[in-house]
Amino acid sequence: MHPQIPFGHRPDIIKAEAFCSICGERFDFTNLQILEEQDGTTLLYIKCGRCQAGSLSSISFGQGRLQFLTAVTDLSQDEVLDFRNEASIDEDDVLRLHAHMEVDDNFLNQFNV
């Protein structure tokens, strides 16, 4: 088991310089939200003040190193929390969707796009 990360749901102790992947604006870390801390991993969320793009990051400490992964998302922090425990999409789900699209000529119309 990894040691608990010492953030303690206090984003004010995280000091870094980071920029939005979409518009290049410097992140204002007063808007940083720590969504979850579990088993040595912290899930972070921040929204760009300029373009409103969300960034979801995972920080893990272990084996003497820091691992940091980030993804740009259009989800809000509440949506991230809602979806984090949902089942993953697997290959069978993709194949079923593809088969449905081949049969239904009006498939995209069902999504109001």
ABEGO torsion letter per residue (X at the ends): XBBBBAAGGBAAABBBBBBBAAAGBBBBAAABBBABBBGGBBBBBBBBAAAGBBBBBBBBBEGGBBBBBBBBBABBAAAAAAAAABBBBBAAAAAAAAAAAAABAAAAAAAGX
